[in-house]
Structures are given as C-alpha cells and as structure tokens.
C-alpha cells in the first residue's frame, strides 16, 4: 500500500466519522457507509489524489440529505441522461451524473479548492484548479499530511507540497532555492537559515513563530519508578518531572541501570542515557544540548568560549555514548511507540508528539510523559523564501481553523484554550503551564557547541 493510499484511507475514515456525526439522527451507520462506498466508486480507476476524499464527502452528504418532493433526477449511479451518454468517454461529465441536484454539481467547483489530477488511459490531464501551489521543506511533523489541514488550506487557495529533513539539515545543507518556505522546529534553526553558509548566500525572508512545543521525555511507568529511586524523577500534581542536574551528575559518574539498588524491572547493563536524535542534523537534539549545557554551566546560558570549554566534556558523552542516532525526531519516537522500553527507556521528544499520539490512540498503557527540569520551549518557525511563503506563514499564524488543527496535533498555539481543549478531551496528563524553562544559547554559541559535539564523534 502506497503512502498516498494510506493517506486516502485515513481521510475516508475521518469523513465517515464526520458524516455519522452529522446524520446520526436520520441514517444508520450502514446507510452512511453505503453512501460513501457509492460515491467512492465514481473514482474507480483514478490515481489516488488528495482531492478524492473531499469530493466523496460532498457527494455522500448530498445523497444523505433529504430532498424536496418535487426534485426529479436519477440517483448517484443511476441511468445516464442522453447528455451523459454522449459525453466523452472517461470524462467528469460522464462519471458524475449531471442530473444530480445543483448542490452536487457544486462538487465540480470543489476542483478550485483541491488538487485535481485525473489519470485516464495512462495520460495525465491537469485541471485548472486556481490553487497556489506552495512548496516547502519541514521537519518530521505530520501536520501537512492531515487531510483536514489540506482542506483548510485549500479553502484559502493553497496547495502545500512538502519534503522533510532534519531541522539542522534544513538550516545548513538543504538547497532552499527550489522552495517557497522552510519550516524548522525552532527559532534558532530559523535564524541559521537567514545566515549565509558555505556555498549558500544569506536568505532574505520573514519568520513566523506559528506554534510551539516544550521539549519532553517519553518513558514508561517502570522506568519512572526506577528514576524516582535515583532522585531523577519526581511527580508534582500528577505531572512527572526529570531533574536534569541529577541526570548529568549520574551520567558523569558512569551510572548504569544495574547500579540502581533493587532494580528488578529493568536490570540492563546499559548506561543511563536519554535517547536523542543526531545533534549534527536534528533540532530536537540541539534543544536537548541547550538544556544540558545550561545545567552543566550551573544554570546559566553558555555565552563565552570559557563556558563552552567547560561544558563540552560533560555534555558531549551524553550524545556520543548513545551510538547510532536518527536524523529526525520521528525515528526514535516511532521506536518508542512500537518497540517498548527494551530499546530506548527514555526518549527526548517534543511534547506535541506525545499529545498527537494520544489523540490518534497510539499510546499504550504504561507510557508516561516527563518534562525535563529545566526544559526548552521549541518554537516551530516558518521562514518565508518568497511572497507565496509569506502568505502561507501569515495564514498559518492567524487562521483560527488551522490553529485549532495544529492544537489537535499537539502544538501549543497563541490561543491557550485550543491546546487545553485537546488535552482535556483526550485525557493527556500535561503541564498546564511550563514554568521551568531555560533560554537557548545564541545562534553562534549553539553552533560552536554542536560543532564541539560533532568533533567528539570523530
């Protein structure tokens, strides 16, 4: 099954749920599934495209909506009219009966708010959609894969095409000349994009801090119990916190899980380490470096060369001793969800990843969210690379529907009630306010720290 097909199936599932919500009083779930299936058959043989679920939902809604007695015309899939019979084979006019009510005919107008590419007899026919296609490179966030987000963007005339890469890769090595926007996971990475690099001139663009997510640690209930015994973890008002100072001290002393007295739940002779991504490519690891360097510098932001020399011997092993690390935050979190605590008992993540997994019912019993103390607020920041990128950045920052959808993916938005509603409805234990927050080093200082850690790998 291709990625496009998976996305369409998810969209069909979502639209069926919406139809059940809308028509529960007058139709059974079986009736609704039949209407969806009938509408879907209109697209048999077509290449899977993002617009298909949007059209299917509109057609099913029309079929399920009671019609006035005076209405005449064949149902979906009914006998074609003479005009239909003479339509060009394979045309939209033939495949969607023109005798449907005018509201259904409006489905065709939806082509102006969707990406329409019909495949017939092996040839592609690009319909005129009126959409502005905006291309960008982003981190591992799944926001733009959400059919509801696609539809919301389409209502404003946008179709967004994305490639993914680690945030630091976006800031340092990705060729940005072919994109309209870049969307790394922090303001520091966004600042890096605006600076000249070897082989790339400075980028002229605007920054839009669209939403944010504090750094967090995904772990498991048995591990929390062990960490409590070491003084690393403690619970306050039902929320777990991770003492970074204590963690750095134990890591410096070379502690292993087997050093914890009475450890029978995770008796593994591995060093006590938080699994991160690769700091040479990924923003989430750079944010964790910001946290541990702040603590190693006696709760002060690293500012000078002397500070850097002091903290690097303490913090570099926290990354190098992990061995292989992924280039973006999606990899280790997917392992966390699928493989259990044997591989990675603690994983550095964005809070949004945990909340998003809860909303989509991917969490298993015993999975726990902890907040490093201190933590970092990572501001996911869009950098416009031209006028179209600016329009998209403005829209994502201000549109209520898109901000609500971002909250549904676990992000904190300007309207605090949006995030609060999502975590309340899905019973996700999160910190209402994240208070113990460290500042990140300046762009130049963080780059030198990252370079120092990179040299430790060699």
HUCOR-V424444 format. One line per field, one symbol per residue. phi: phi as a letter, one per 20 degrees, with the letter a starting at -180 (. if undefined). burial: b if it has 24 or more other C-alpha atoms within 12 Angstrom, else e. A space follows every 50 residues. Layout:
phi = ???
burial = ???
//
This chain:
phi = .fffffffffffffffffffffdgfccfgfgfffffffffffdgneffcf fggfffffffgffefgdggffcqffgnffffgfffefggnfffffdgfef ggffgfgffggfcbedcedclmdedeffdmeeeddbdcfefegfefgffg fffffenddddcddaffffgfccffefedebccfebffffffffefcfnb ffeeaddcffbbbffbcebcgffgfffffenfdbdclndecdffgfffff fffmfdgffffmfdebededffcefcefffcdffffffffffffffellc ffcdffffffegfeegffdfffnfcfebffgffffgfednfgecfccfbe ggfffgfffeldfdgnfcdcdgcecceeefcedfdaffffffffffecff ffffffffeneedfeffffgfffffdlefcffceeeceefffgfffffff fffgfffe
burial = eeeeeebbeebbeebbeebbeebeeeeeeeebbebbbbbbebbeebbbbb bbbbbbbbbbbbbbeeeeeeeeeebbbeeeeeebeeeeebebbbbbbbbb beebeebbbbbbbbbbebeeeeeeeeeebebbbbbbbbbbbbbbbbbbbb bbbbbbbbbbbbbbbbbbbbbbebbbeebbbbbbbbbbbbbbbbeeeeee eebbbbbbbbbbbbbbbbbbbbbbbbbbebebbbbeeebbbbbbbbbbbb bbeeebbebbeeeeebeeeebbbbbbbbbbbbbbbbbbbbbbbbbbbebe bbbeeebbeebbbbbbbbbbbbeebbbbbbbbbbbbbeebbeebbbbbbb bbbbbbbbbeeebeeebbbbbbbbbbbbbbbbbbbbebbbbbbbbbbebe bbbbbbbbbbbbbbeeebbbbbbeebebbbbeebeebbbbbebebbbbbb ebbbeeee
//
